[in-house]
Amino acid sequence: MTLFVRIKPNQRLDLIERVNNEWQIRLKAPAVDGKANDHLLTFLSQVLNLPKAAILIKRGHSSRMKYLEINATTDYVLGKLEALVNE
């Protein structure tokens, strides 16, 4: 499954939001030396209960807009994300 997300690094806490039909992920890690990208993969692997190797940043390594390739079904990924947003 492919997923487009907007990253907001250097935040107070890690959080997933749905804003204007767009997924936004707030990360504690700063956008320095790939720390935010590494933290994104770790955070999403914990949220989705998948190994880090199942999530790949296809495009946007140096951008806030990320194009992710996730080795899971669309229903599974969107179900997990929606459950977090609706808590």
Biotite code that builds the C-alpha atoms (Angstrom):
import biotite.structure as struc

atoms = struc.array([
    struc.Atom([0.000, 0.000, 0.000], chain_id="A", res_id=1, res_name="MET", atom_name="CA", element="C"),
    struc.Atom([1.157, 3.541, -0.652], chain_id="A", res_id=2, res_name="THR", atom_name="CA", element="C"),
    struc.Atom([0.570, 6.352, 1.813], chain_id="A", res_id=3, res_name="LEU", atom_name="CA", element="C"),
    struc.Atom([1.227, 10.086, 1.516], chain_id="A", res_id=4, res_name="PHE", atom_name="CA", element="C"),
    struc.Atom([1.939, 11.848, 4.815], chain_id="A", res_id=5, res_name="VAL", atom_name="CA", element="C"),
    struc.Atom([3.016, 15.323, 5.893], chain_id="A", res_id=6, res_name="ARG", atom_name="CA", element="C"),
    struc.Atom([5.652, 15.302, 8.611], chain_id="A", res_id=7, res_name="ILE", atom_name="CA", element="C"),
    struc.Atom([5.984, 17.958, 11.305], chain_id="A", res_id=8, res_name="LYS", atom_name="CA", element="C"),
    struc.Atom([9.316, 17.358, 13.060], chain_id="A", res_id=9, res_name="PRO", atom_name="CA", element="C"),
    struc.Atom([10.539, 18.789, 16.353], chain_id="A", res_id=10, res_name="ASN", atom_name="CA", element="C"),
    struc.Atom([7.156, 18.633, 18.100], chain_id="A", res_id=11, res_name="GLN", atom_name="CA", element="C"),
    struc.Atom([6.320, 18.029, 21.753], chain_id="A", res_id=12, res_name="ARG", atom_name="CA", element="C"),
    struc.Atom([4.956, 14.539, 21.197], chain_id="A", res_id=13, res_name="LEU", atom_name="CA", element="C"),
    struc.Atom([4.451, 11.884, 18.542], chain_id="A", res_id=14, res_name="ASP", atom_name="CA", element="C"),
    struc.Atom([0.945, 12.125, 17.128], chain_id="A", res_id=15, res_name="LEU", atom_name="CA", element="C"),
    struc.Atom([-1.017, 11.121, 14.032], chain_id="A", res_id=16, res_name="ILE", atom_name="CA", element="C"),
    struc.Atom([-3.705, 13.517, 12.794], chain_id="A", res_id=17, res_name="GLU", atom_name="CA", element="C"),
    struc.Atom([-6.101, 13.740, 9.888], chain_id="A", res_id=18, res_name="ARG", atom_name="CA", element="C"),
    struc.Atom([-6.307, 17.373, 8.655], chain_id="A", res_id=19, res_name="VAL", atom_name="CA", element="C"),
    struc.Atom([-8.219, 18.363, 5.507], chain_id="A", res_id=20, res_name="ASN", atom_name="CA", element="C"),
    struc.Atom([-8.237, 14.780, 4.207], chain_id="A", res_id=21, res_name="ASN", atom_name="CA", element="C"),
    struc.Atom([-4.450, 14.568, 4.661], chain_id="A", res_id=22, res_name="GLU", atom_name="CA", element="C"),
    struc.Atom([-2.459, 12.444, 7.099], chain_id="A", res_id=23, res_name="TRP", atom_name="CA", element="C"),
    struc.Atom([-0.122, 14.482, 9.289], chain_id="A", res_id=24, res_name="GLN", atom_name="CA", element="C"),
    struc.Atom([2.388, 12.961, 11.658], chain_id="A", res_id=25, res_name="ILE", atom_name="CA", element="C"),
    struc.Atom([3.978, 15.033, 14.419], chain_id="A", res_id=26, res_name="ARG", atom_name="CA", element="C"),
    struc.Atom([7.364, 13.734, 15.518], chain_id="A", res_id=27, res_name="LEU", atom_name="CA", element="C"),
    struc.Atom([9.566, 14.575, 18.495], chain_id="A", res_id=28, res_name="LYS", atom_name="CA", element="C"),
    struc.Atom([12.723, 14.057, 16.456], chain_id="A", res_id=29, res_name="ALA", atom_name="CA", element="C"),
    struc.Atom([14.381, 17.007, 14.712], chain_id="A", res_id=30, res_name="PRO", atom_name="CA", element="C"),
    struc.Atom([14.805, 17.101, 10.941], chain_id="A", res_id=31, res_name="ALA", atom_name="CA", element="C"),
    struc.Atom([18.588, 16.815, 11.194], chain_id="A", res_id=32, res_name="VAL", atom_name="CA", element="C"),
    struc.Atom([20.780, 14.079, 9.682], chain_id="A", res_id=33, res_name="ASP", atom_name="CA", element="C"),
    struc.Atom([17.793, 11.836, 8.925], chain_id="A", res_id=34, res_name="GLY", atom_name="CA", element="C"),
    struc.Atom([16.711, 11.571, 12.564], chain_id="A", res_id=35, res_name="LYS", atom_name="CA", element="C"),
    struc.Atom([13.098, 12.447, 11.715], chain_id="A", res_id=36, res_name="ALA", atom_name="CA", element="C"),
    struc.Atom([13.002, 9.808, 8.962], chain_id="A", res_id=37, res_name="ASN", atom_name="CA", element="C"),
    struc.Atom([14.382, 7.131, 11.296], chain_id="A", res_id=38, res_name="ASP", atom_name="CA", element="C"),
    struc.Atom([11.952, 8.139, 14.033], chain_id="A", res_id=39, res_name="HIS", atom_name="CA", element="C"),
    struc.Atom([9.071, 8.099, 11.522], chain_id="A", res_id=40, res_name="LEU", atom_name="CA", element="C"),
    struc.Atom([9.813, 4.497, 10.565], chain_id="A", res_id=41, res_name="LEU", atom_name="CA", element="C"),
    struc.Atom([10.144, 3.454, 14.217], chain_id="A", res_id=42, res_name="THR", atom_name="CA", element="C"),
    struc.Atom([6.939, 5.250, 15.242], chain_id="A", res_id=43, res_name="PHE", atom_name="CA", element="C"),
    struc.Atom([4.886, 3.860, 12.348], chain_id="A", res_id=44, res_name="LEU", atom_name="CA", element="C"),
    struc.Atom([6.184, 0.340, 12.925], chain_id="A", res_id=45, res_name="SER", atom_name="CA", element="C"),
    struc.Atom([4.991, 0.536, 16.544], chain_id="A", res_id=46, res_name="GLN", atom_name="CA", element="C"),
    struc.Atom([1.624, 2.065, 15.593], chain_id="A", res_id=47, res_name="VAL", atom_name="CA", element="C"),
    struc.Atom([0.946, -0.417, 12.789], chain_id="A", res_id=48, res_name="LEU", atom_name="CA", element="C"),
    struc.Atom([2.474, -3.377, 14.657], chain_id="A", res_id=49, res_name="ASN", atom_name="CA", element="C"),
    struc.Atom([4.737, -4.133, 11.684], chain_id="A", res_id=50, res_name="LEU", atom_name="CA", element="C"),
    struc.Atom([8.509, -4.566, 11.435], chain_id="A", res_id=51, res_name="PRO", atom_name="CA", element="C"),
    struc.Atom([10.486, -1.492, 10.369], chain_id="A", res_id=52, res_name="LYS", atom_name="CA", element="C"),
    struc.Atom([11.527, -3.350, 7.223], chain_id="A", res_id=53, res_name="ALA", atom_name="CA", element="C"),
    struc.Atom([7.871, -3.393, 6.098], chain_id="A", res_id=54, res_name="ALA", atom_name="CA", element="C"),
    struc.Atom([7.831, 0.428, 5.792], chain_id="A", res_id=55, res_name="ILE", atom_name="CA", element="C"),
    struc.Atom([9.883, 2.192, 3.145], chain_id="A", res_id=56, res_name="LEU", atom_name="CA", element="C"),
    struc.Atom([10.217, 5.873, 2.297], chain_id="A", res_id=57, res_name="ILE", atom_name="CA", element="C"),
    struc.Atom([9.947, 5.863, -1.503], chain_id="A", res_id=58, res_name="LYS", atom_name="CA", element="C"),
    struc.Atom([10.111, 9.642, -2.031], chain_id="A", res_id=59, res_name="ARG", atom_name="CA", element="C"),
    struc.Atom([10.590, 12.707, 0.128], chain_id="A", res_id=60, res_name="GLY", atom_name="CA", element="C"),
    struc.Atom([13.690, 11.855, 2.155], chain_id="A", res_id=61, res_name="HIS", atom_name="CA", element="C"),
    struc.Atom([14.505, 15.555, 2.496], chain_id="A", res_id=62, res_name="SER", atom_name="CA", element="C"),
    struc.Atom([10.935, 16.868, 2.266], chain_id="A", res_id=63, res_name="SER", atom_name="CA", element="C"),
    struc.Atom([8.092, 17.116, 4.750], chain_id="A", res_id=64, res_name="ARG", atom_name="CA", element="C"),
    struc.Atom([5.808, 15.318, 2.279], chain_id="A", res_id=65, res_name="MET", atom_name="CA", element="C"),
    struc.Atom([6.636, 11.611, 2.348], chain_id="A", res_id=66, res_name="LYS", atom_name="CA", element="C"),
    struc.Atom([5.550, 8.887, -0.039], chain_id="A", res_id=67, res_name="TYR", atom_name="CA", element="C"),
    struc.Atom([5.613, 5.649, 1.960], chain_id="A", res_id=68, res_name="LEU", atom_name="CA", element="C"),
    struc.Atom([5.394, 2.088, 0.727], chain_id="A", res_id=69, res_name="GLU", atom_name="CA", element="C"),
    struc.Atom([3.925, -0.150, 3.448], chain_id="A", res_id=70, res_name="ILE", atom_name="CA", element="C"),
    struc.Atom([3.941, -3.916, 3.097], chain_id="A", res_id=71, res_name="ASN", atom_name="CA", element="C"),
    struc.Atom([0.402, -4.459, 4.420], chain_id="A", res_id=72, res_name="ALA", atom_name="CA", element="C"),
    struc.Atom([-3.148, -4.255, 3.131], chain_id="A", res_id=73, res_name="THR", atom_name="CA", element="C"),
    struc.Atom([-4.837, -0.899, 2.729], chain_id="A", res_id=74, res_name="THR", atom_name="CA", element="C"),
    struc.Atom([-7.681, -1.900, 5.063], chain_id="A", res_id=75, res_name="ASP", atom_name="CA", element="C"),
    struc.Atom([-5.247, -2.895, 7.812], chain_id="A", res_id=76, res_name="TYR", atom_name="CA", element="C"),
    struc.Atom([-3.166, 0.303, 7.638], chain_id="A", res_id=77, res_name="VAL", atom_name="CA", element="C"),
    struc.Atom([-6.093, 2.715, 7.341], chain_id="A", res_id=78, res_name="LEU", atom_name="CA", element="C"),
    struc.Atom([-7.970, 0.861, 10.091], chain_id="A", res_id=79, res_name="GLY", atom_name="CA", element="C"),
    struc.Atom([-5.045, 1.254, 12.510], chain_id="A", res_id=80, res_name="LYS", atom_name="CA", element="C"),
    struc.Atom([-4.548, 4.941, 11.621], chain_id="A", res_id=81, res_name="LEU", atom_name="CA", element="C"),
    struc.Atom([-8.263, 5.769, 11.882], chain_id="A", res_id=82, res_name="GLU", atom_name="CA", element="C"),
    struc.Atom([-8.443, 4.035, 15.278], chain_id="A", res_id=83, res_name="ALA", atom_name="CA", element="C"),
    struc.Atom([-5.637, 6.256, 16.585], chain_id="A", res_id=84, res_name="LEU", atom_name="CA", element="C"),
    struc.Atom([-7.204, 9.443, 15.243], chain_id="A", res_id=85, res_name="VAL", atom_name="CA", element="C"),
    struc.Atom([-10.621, 8.623, 16.692], chain_id="A", res_id=86, res_name="ASN", atom_name="CA", element="C"),
    struc.Atom([-9.348, 7.911, 20.244], chain_id="A", res_id=87, res_name="GLU", atom_name="CA", element="C"),
])
